[in-house]
């Protein structure tokens, strides 16, 4: 373990750690998955697109495909160049998962994919699927009657709970969502509006997961979506890489050794960024460099990978309290399998202060008119942090992965904006 980095983590000092376990992708064989697994997930989502379009009319324009655009943020880049005191080597883009349909976060792909896959399995077992009809048939009463006999159980700091809860409720499942004390009140209220049973825990995310898992183990008609250990979630998230490849091609961006792709991913328990990083490596190989960003109070994945202990170590073990405004990233212990799966393909890790998240939230609105929640800003300075660590890095395309924001109530977002605006004023 790097003692200097560990000391900075314990002291809540922002740190960048170049992963000394990183390896060329053709030498990496630890995931157990291939591009075929990602393509299978993509085909299943395409099959369900008529259902998604029917249940969620907002997706009609995309044909029932849950996807977000990639946008250039030149104004934000100019501001960052100024405050960081350096020009970023390459153009800065943002992946707008904050406006993903249905649940407005990165969790929409993986969470919704897992529920659809489970629904398909139940329907096949009950011989309900008519192969001559589109999967819009899943919205019929005979399917709802089947699904209503089962309960979906999930633990979440917020965004996964929204994607699981909304999709499950629309299909007719009963739903129990276990949420930590860190979860936003508005997310709990929104789930209850969908008829979801929200079970609150006066502890952190890990305890909510334990409670959810214990509940699901008691009954055969309960299905637990395990954010810490789900291969289905992992592959659902990985699908984004296939679509990103098409988006970059359409934008005239060719990813190569001469123009590498640097991707900055906010990280909580690790499922979404882990699945995305795996997908990126399958699609772009050694021409992509995934970097994970975490709050200074919750650097669980950095700590797990750096120490080699993975889920056997918690941020509390180094004196951190796991309290952060970035509720989606407020996780003290990393995923059971993500760290081990992706430890050789994540190029680096860094931490960010809550105050910086507020400031960037306000400035992104001022410069680009984009409304994100605080946790979604974690990746914004990744390129600058990496460049300071490696001044001779090759110029390339920098992609900040925005993870949520569209569902945030206006009054809640406005308070976050005002907080960031005041901090920016203090900075002059």
C-alpha positions as CSV (number, residue, x, y, z in Angstrom):
1,X,0.0,0.0,0.0
2,X,1.2,3.5,-0.8
3,X,1.7,5.1,2.7
4,X,1.8,8.7,1.4
5,X,-1.5,8.3,-0.4
6,X,-3.1,6.5,2.6
7,X,-2.0,9.4,4.8
8,X,-3.7,11.9,2.4
9,X,-6.8,9.8,2.4
10,X,-7.0,9.7,6.2
11,X,-6.4,13.5,6.3
12,X,-9.2,14.1,3.8
13,X,-6.6,15.7,1.4
14,X,-7.4,15.4,-2.3
15,X,-5.2,12.8,-3.9
16,X,-4.5,11.3,-7.3
17,X,-3.2,7.7,-7.4
18,X,-1.9,6.2,-10.6
19,X,-2.9,2.5,-10.3
20,X,0.2,0.5,-10.1
21,X,-1.8,-2.6,-10.9
22,X,-2.9,-1.2,-14.3
23,X,-2.0,-3.5,-17.2
24,X,-2.4,-3.6,-21.0
25,X,-5.8,-5.0,-21.8
26,X,-4.7,-7.9,-24.0
27,X,-2.9,-9.3,-21.0
28,X,-5.9,-8.9,-18.7
29,X,-8.2,-11.9,-18.3
30,X,-9.7,-11.4,-14.9
31,X,-13.3,-10.3,-15.7
32,X,-14.6,-13.6,-17.0
33,X,-16.8,-11.7,-19.5
34,X,-16.3,-10.9,-23.2
35,X,-17.7,-8.5,-25.8
36,X,-20.3,-11.3,-26.6
37,X,-21.8,-10.9,-23.2
38,X,-22.2,-7.1,-23.7
39,X,-23.7,-7.7,-27.1
40,X,-26.2,-10.2,-25.7
41,X,-27.3,-7.6,-23.2
42,X,-27.6,-5.0,-25.9
43,X,-29.8,-7.4,-28.0
44,X,-32.1,-8.0,-25.0
45,X,-32.5,-4.3,-24.4
46,X,-33.4,-3.9,-28.1
47,X,-36.0,-6.6,-27.8
48,X,-37.6,-4.8,-24.9
49,X,-37.5,-1.4,-26.6
50,X,-41.2,-1.6,-27.7
51,X,-42.2,-2.2,-24.1
52,X,-40.1,0.7,-22.8
53,X,-41.5,3.0,-25.5
54,X,-45.0,2.0,-24.4
55,X,-44.5,2.4,-20.7
56,X,-42.4,5.5,-21.0
57,X,-43.6,7.8,-23.9
58,X,-40.5,10.0,-23.3
59,X,-38.5,7.4,-25.0
60,X,-40.5,7.4,-28.3
61,X,-38.0,9.6,-30.0
62,X,-35.2,7.1,-29.3
63,X,-37.4,4.1,-30.2
64,X,-37.4,2.9,-26.6
65,X,-33.7,2.9,-26.3
66,X,-32.4,4.3,-22.9
67,X,-29.4,6.4,-24.0
68,X,-27.9,9.8,-23.4
69,X,-26.0,12.2,-25.7
70,X,-22.4,13.3,-25.7
71,X,-21.9,17.0,-25.7
72,X,-18.9,19.3,-26.0
73,X,-18.5,21.7,-23.0
74,X,-16.1,24.4,-24.4
75,X,-17.3,27.1,-22.0
76,X,-16.7,25.0,-18.9
77,X,-13.3,23.9,-20.3
78,X,-12.2,27.5,-20.6
79,X,-13.2,28.2,-17.0
80,X,-11.4,25.0,-15.8
81,X,-8.3,25.9,-17.8
82,X,-8.2,29.3,-15.9
83,X,-8.8,28.0,-12.4
84,X,-6.6,25.0,-12.9
85,X,-3.8,27.1,-14.3
86,X,-3.2,24.8,-17.3
87,X,-4.8,24.1,-20.7
88,X,-6.2,20.7,-21.0
89,X,-4.6,18.7,-23.8
90,X,-7.6,17.9,-25.9
91,X,-11.3,18.7,-26.0
92,X,-13.6,18.2,-23.0
93,X,-16.9,16.4,-23.5
94,X,-19.7,15.3,-21.1
95,X,-21.7,12.0,-21.3
96,X,-25.2,13.2,-20.3
97,X,-26.4,10.2,-18.2
98,X,-28.0,12.9,-16.0
99,X,-30.8,13.0,-18.6
100,X,-31.1,9.3,-19.2
101,X,-34.8,8.5,-19.6
102,X,-36.9,7.0,-16.8
103,X,-34.7,7.6,-13.8
104,X,-32.3,10.3,-14.9
105,X,-29.1,8.7,-13.8
106,X,-26.3,6.3,-14.9
107,X,-28.2,3.6,-12.9
108,X,-31.0,3.5,-15.5
109,X,-29.1,1.2,-17.9
110,X,-28.0,-1.5,-15.4
111,X,-30.9,-1.4,-13.0
112,X,-33.6,-1.5,-15.7
113,X,-31.7,-4.2,-17.6
114,X,-31.6,-6.4,-14.6
115,X,-35.4,-6.1,-13.9
116,X,-36.2,-6.7,-17.6
117,X,-34.0,-9.8,-17.7
118,X,-35.6,-11.2,-14.5
119,X,-39.1,-10.4,-15.9
120,X,-38.2,-12.3,-19.1
121,X,-37.0,-15.3,-17.1
122,X,-40.3,-15.4,-15.1
123,X,-42.4,-15.1,-18.2
124,X,-40.5,-17.8,-20.0
125,X,-40.9,-20.2,-17.0
126,X,-44.6,-19.5,-17.0
127,X,-44.8,-20.0,-20.8
128,X,-46.4,-16.5,-21.2
129,X,-44.2,-15.2,-24.0
130,X,-45.7,-15.3,-27.5
131,X,-42.7,-15.3,-29.8
132,X,-44.8,-13.9,-32.7
133,X,-45.5,-10.7,-30.7
134,X,-43.2,-7.8,-29.7
135,X,-42.1,-7.5,-26.1
136,X,-44.8,-4.8,-25.7
137,X,-46.8,-7.8,-24.6
138,X,-45.1,-7.5,-21.2
139,X,-47.4,-4.6,-20.4
140,X,-50.5,-6.7,-20.6
141,X,-52.5,-7.7,-17.5
142,X,-51.5,-11.4,-17.7
143,X,-47.9,-10.5,-17.3
144,X,-48.7,-8.0,-14.5
145,X,-50.6,-10.6,-12.7
146,X,-47.6,-12.9,-12.8
147,X,-45.1,-10.2,-11.7
148,X,-47.4,-9.1,-8.9
149,X,-46.7,-12.4,-7.1
150,X,-43.1,-11.4,-6.7
151,X,-41.2,-8.8,-4.7
152,X,-38.1,-7.0,-6.0
153,X,-35.7,-6.1,-3.2
154,X,-32.8,-3.6,-3.5
155,X,-30.6,-1.5,-1.4
156,X,-29.5,1.9,-2.6
157,X,-28.2,5.4,-1.7
158,X,-30.7,6.7,-4.2
159,X,-30.3,6.4,-7.9
160,X,-30.2,2.6,-8.3
161,X,-33.3,2.5,-6.1
162,X,-35.1,4.9,-8.5
163,X,-34.3,2.9,-11.6
164,X,-35.2,-0.4,-9.9
165,X,-38.3,0.9,-8.2
166,X,-39.7,2.8,-11.2
167,X,-39.2,0.0,-13.7
168,X,-40.4,-2.8,-11.3
169,X,-43.5,-0.9,-10.3
170,X,-44.5,-0.2,-13.9
171,X,-44.3,-3.9,-14.7
172,X,-46.4,-4.8,-11.7
173,X,-43.9,-6.1,-9.2
174,X,-44.1,-5.4,-5.5
175,X,-40.9,-3.5,-4.5
176,X,-38.9,-3.0,-1.3
177,X,-36.1,-0.5,-1.5
178,X,-33.7,-0.3,1.5
179,X,-32.2,3.1,1.7
180,X,-29.4,4.5,3.9
181,X,-29.5,7.6,6.0
182,X,-27.5,9.3,3.2
183,X,-30.2,9.0,0.6
184,X,-32.0,12.2,-0.3
185,X,-35.5,12.7,1.0
186,X,-36.9,13.6,-2.4
187,X,-35.7,10.3,-3.8
188,X,-37.6,8.4,-1.1
189,X,-40.7,10.5,-1.7
190,X,-40.6,9.9,-5.5
191,X,-40.3,6.1,-4.9
192,X,-43.3,6.2,-2.6
193,X,-45.3,8.0,-5.2
194,X,-44.8,4.9,-7.4
195,X,-46.1,2.7,-4.6
196,X,-42.7,1.4,-3.6
197,X,-42.1,0.4,0.0
198,X,-39.1,2.4,1.1
199,X,-37.4,1.0,4.2
200,X,-35.1,3.5,5.9
201,X,-31.9,2.6,7.8
202,X,-30.1,4.9,10.3
203,X,-26.8,3.7,9.1
204,X,-24.7,3.7,5.9
205,X,-25.1,2.0,2.6
206,X,-23.5,-1.3,3.6
207,X,-26.0,-1.9,6.4
208,X,-28.9,-1.2,4.0
209,X,-27.4,-3.8,1.6
210,X,-27.2,-6.4,4.4
211,X,-30.8,-5.7,5.5
212,X,-32.0,-6.0,1.9
213,X,-30.1,-9.2,1.3
214,X,-31.3,-10.8,4.5
215,X,-34.9,-10.0,3.7
216,X,-34.7,-11.4,0.2
217,X,-33.1,-14.7,1.4
218,X,-36.2,-15.5,3.5
219,X,-38.6,-16.1,0.6
220,X,-38.5,-17.7,-2.8
221,X,-40.8,-15.0,-4.2
222,X,-38.3,-12.3,-3.4
223,X,-35.6,-11.2,-5.9
224,X,-32.6,-9.2,-4.6
225,X,-30.8,-6.8,-6.9
226,X,-27.3,-6.8,-5.4
227,X,-25.5,-3.6,-6.3
228,X,-22.4,-5.1,-4.7
229,X,-22.3,-8.4,-6.6
230,X,-24.5,-8.4,-9.7
231,X,-23.1,-9.6,-13.0
232,X,-26.4,-8.6,-14.7
233,X,-26.1,-5.0,-13.5
234,X,-22.5,-5.0,-14.6
235,X,-23.3,-6.1,-18.2
236,X,-26.2,-3.7,-18.4
237,X,-23.8,-0.8,-17.6
238,X,-21.3,-2.1,-20.1
239,X,-23.7,-1.7,-23.0
240,X,-23.0,2.0,-22.8
241,X,-19.6,1.5,-24.4
242,X,-21.1,0.0,-27.6
243,X,-23.3,3.1,-28.0
244,X,-20.5,5.5,-27.1
245,X,-18.4,4.1,-29.9
246,X,-21.2,4.9,-32.4
247,X,-21.7,8.4,-30.9
248,X,-18.0,9.2,-31.1
249,X,-17.9,8.0,-34.7
250,X,-20.9,10.2,-35.6
251,X,-19.1,13.1,-34.0
252,X,-16.0,12.5,-36.2
253,X,-13.9,11.4,-33.2
254,X,-11.5,8.5,-33.9
255,X,-10.1,6.9,-30.8
256,X,-6.5,5.7,-31.4
257,X,-3.1,5.7,-29.8
258,X,-2.6,9.2,-31.3
259,X,-6.0,10.4,-29.9
260,X,-6.7,8.3,-26.8
261,X,-10.0,8.5,-24.9
262,X,-9.8,9.6,-21.3
263,X,-12.9,8.8,-19.3
264,X,-13.6,10.1,-15.8
265,X,-16.2,8.2,-13.8
266,X,-17.8,9.0,-10.4
267,X,-17.5,5.9,-8.2
268,X,-19.6,4.8,-5.3
269,X,-19.8,1.0,-4.6
270,X,-18.3,0.5,-8.1
271,X,-20.9,-1.3,-10.1
272,X,-21.8,1.3,-12.7
273,X,-18.2,2.7,-13.3
274,X,-16.9,-0.9,-13.2
275,X,-19.3,-2.1,-15.9
276,X,-18.7,1.0,-18.0
277,X,-14.9,0.6,-17.7
278,X,-15.0,-3.0,-18.7
279,X,-17.2,-2.1,-21.7
280,X,-14.8,0.7,-22.7
281,X,-11.8,-1.7,-22.6
282,X,-13.6,-4.3,-24.7
283,X,-14.5,-1.7,-27.3
284,X,-11.4,0.6,-27.3
285,X,-8.7,-1.6,-25.8
286,X,-5.5,0.2,-24.7
287,X,-6.6,3.4,-26.4
288,X,-9.0,4.2,-23.5
289,X,-8.0,5.2,-20.0
290,X,-10.8,4.9,-17.3
291,X,-10.2,7.0,-14.2
292,X,-12.5,6.8,-11.1
293,X,-13.4,9.8,-9.0
294,X,-14.6,9.6,-5.3
295,X,-15.4,12.0,-2.5
296,X,-12.6,12.6,0.1
297,X,-14.9,11.1,2.8
298,X,-15.8,8.0,0.8
299,X,-12.8,6.7,-1.3
300,X,-13.8,3.1,-0.9
301,X,-12.8,1.8,-4.3
302,X,-9.4,3.6,-4.3
303,X,-8.7,2.2,-0.8
304,X,-9.9,-1.3,-1.8
305,X,-7.8,-1.6,-4.9
306,X,-4.7,0.1,-3.5
307,X,-4.6,-2.0,-0.4
308,X,-5.6,-5.2,-2.3
309,X,-8.2,-5.9,0.4
310,X,-11.1,-4.8,-1.7
311,X,-14.4,-5.4,0.3
312,X,-12.3,-6.5,3.3
313,X,-11.6,-2.8,4.1
314,X,-13.8,0.2,4.8
315,X,-13.1,3.9,4.8
316,X,-14.0,3.8,8.5
317,X,-10.9,1.7,9.0
318,X,-8.8,4.7,8.2
319,X,-10.8,7.2,10.2
320,X,-13.3,8.5,7.6
321,X,-16.9,9.0,8.4
322,X,-18.4,8.4,4.9
323,X,-20.5,11.6,5.0
324,X,-20.6,13.5,1.8
325,X,-23.0,15.7,-0.2
326,X,-22.4,13.3,-3.0
327,X,-25.1,10.9,-1.7
328,X,-24.8,8.5,-4.7
329,X,-21.1,8.1,-3.9
330,X,-21.5,7.8,-0.1
331,X,-20.3,4.2,0.2
332,X,-17.8,3.1,2.8
333,X,-17.0,-0.4,1.5
334,X,-16.5,-1.3,-2.2
335,X,-18.3,-4.0,-4.2
336,X,-17.5,-7.6,-3.5
337,X,-16.4,-8.3,-7.0
338,X,-15.9,-5.1,-9.0
339,X,-12.5,-4.2,-7.5
340,X,-11.1,-7.6,-8.3
341,X,-12.7,-7.6,-11.7
342,X,-11.5,-4.2,-12.9
343,X,-8.4,-3.5,-10.8
344,X,-6.0,-3.9,-13.8
345,X,-8.1,-1.8,-16.2
346,X,-8.7,1.4,-14.2
347,X,-5.8,3.8,-15.0
348,X,-6.1,5.9,-11.9
349,X,-8.2,7.1,-9.0
350,X,-8.6,10.5,-7.3
351,X,-10.6,12.2,-4.6
352,X,-12.5,15.5,-4.6
353,X,-13.8,17.8,-1.9
354,X,-17.6,18.4,-1.4
355,X,-17.0,22.2,-1.8
356,X,-15.5,21.6,-5.3
357,X,-18.6,19.6,-6.3
358,X,-20.8,22.6,-5.3
359,X,-18.6,25.1,-7.2
360,X,-18.6,23.0,-10.4
361,X,-22.4,22.4,-10.1
362,X,-22.9,26.2,-10.1
363,X,-20.4,26.9,-12.8
364,X,-21.6,24.2,-15.2
365,X,-25.0,25.8,-15.1
366,X,-23.6,29.3,-15.6
367,X,-21.4,28.2,-18.5
368,X,-23.4,25.4,-20.2
369,X,-26.9,25.5,-18.7
370,X,-26.7,21.9,-17.5
371,X,-28.3,20.9,-14.2
372,X,-26.4,18.1,-12.4
373,X,-26.6,16.7,-8.9
374,X,-23.4,17.2,-6.8
375,X,-22.1,13.6,-7.2
376,X,-22.3,13.9,-11.0
377,X,-19.6,16.6,-11.0
378,X,-16.9,14.3,-9.5
379,X,-15.3,13.5,-12.8
380,X,-15.2,17.1,-14.1
381,X,-11.6,17.9,-13.1
382,X,-10.2,14.4,-13.9
383,X,-8.3,15.5,-17.0
384,X,-6.5,18.3,-15.1
385,X,-5.7,16.0,-12.2
386,X,-4.3,13.4,-14.5
387,X,-2.3,16.0,-16.5
388,X,-0.7,17.3,-13.3
389,X,0.3,13.7,-12.5
390,X,1.6,13.0,-16.0
391,X,2.6,16.3,-17.7
392,X,3.8,14.4,-20.8
393,X,0.5,12.6,-21.4
394,X,-0.7,12.4,-25.0
395,X,-3.4,14.9,-26.1
396,X,-6.7,13.2,-26.6
397,X,-10.5,13.3,-26.1
398,X,-11.6,13.8,-22.5
399,X,-15.0,12.5,-21.5
400,X,-16.6,13.4,-18.1
401,X,-19.3,10.9,-17.3
402,X,-22.3,12.7,-15.7
403,X,-24.2,10.3,-13.5
404,X,-27.4,12.1,-12.4
405,X,-29.5,15.2,-12.0
406,X,-32.6,15.2,-14.2
407,X,-34.9,14.0,-11.4
408,X,-33.7,16.5,-8.8
409,X,-36.6,18.8,-7.7
410,X,-36.0,22.4,-8.7
411,X,-36.0,23.7,-5.1
412,X,-33.4,21.1,-4.1
413,X,-31.2,21.8,-7.1
414,X,-31.5,25.6,-6.5
415,X,-30.2,25.2,-2.9
416,X,-27.2,23.3,-4.3
417,X,-26.6,26.0,-6.9
418,X,-26.8,28.8,-4.3
419,X,-24.3,26.9,-2.2
420,X,-21.9,26.6,-5.1
421,X,-22.5,30.2,-6.2
422,X,-21.5,31.5,-2.7
423,X,-18.4,29.4,-2.7
424,X,-17.4,30.8,-6.1
425,X,-17.9,34.3,-4.8
426,X,-15.6,33.7,-1.9
427,X,-13.0,32.4,-4.4
428,X,-13.2,35.7,-6.2
